[in-house]
Amino acid sequence: MGQLRNGVLYAALVLATACQADPGPAEASHEADAGAAAHQTADADAAAGHDAHETDQEPQPLLPIMMGMSADMTALTQALWLEDYAMLSERARHLAGHAAISDDELARIRSVLGPDMAAFEAADETVHEAAVRMSRAADARDTDRLLEELASVQRGCVACHTQFRSRLSTTGR
């Protein structure tokens, strides 16, 4: 398990260094009851399913959503190094509950992907579910499980980017 932990920590560090979004200043740790509330939120989210996930964020185009997820991944890495489990849980929940894709953007994505739209939605759901499990692991202070779920999130993100990024990019990347 030690090699897995070291490998995941290294991958997280590489990912954080490669991210372009600035997560902002480090936020203060939360009290113990915030961890319990985070666990309840993650459980409720998992029970409700991704499509029913409540978010206070307005629907957005894909690029700002991805930039926000990049910032969450960077903040997750920082929180991991600091062993800030409350922040780990919060960022994992935020990652799982990213903004919905705006209607215009969704229509564009459907037109580009056609029959591959189902695979795109499945990739999003895979990352969502792993992020919910990561939040639970942070609430339980189960570092080994947290690292396993972080690796699942990273695999899901990279797989989605590999399959869809060039087709969906509006920036010429």
Secondary structure, DSSP 8 states (H G I E B T S, - for coil): -HHHHHHHHHHHHHHHHH--S---S------HHHHHHHHHHHHHHHHH-STT---SS--B-HHHHHHHHHHHHHHHHHHHHHT-HHHHHHHHHHHHT---B-HHHHHHHHHHHGGGHHHHHHHHHHHHHHHHHHHHHHHTT-HHHHHHHHHHHHHHHHHHIIIIIHHH-SS--
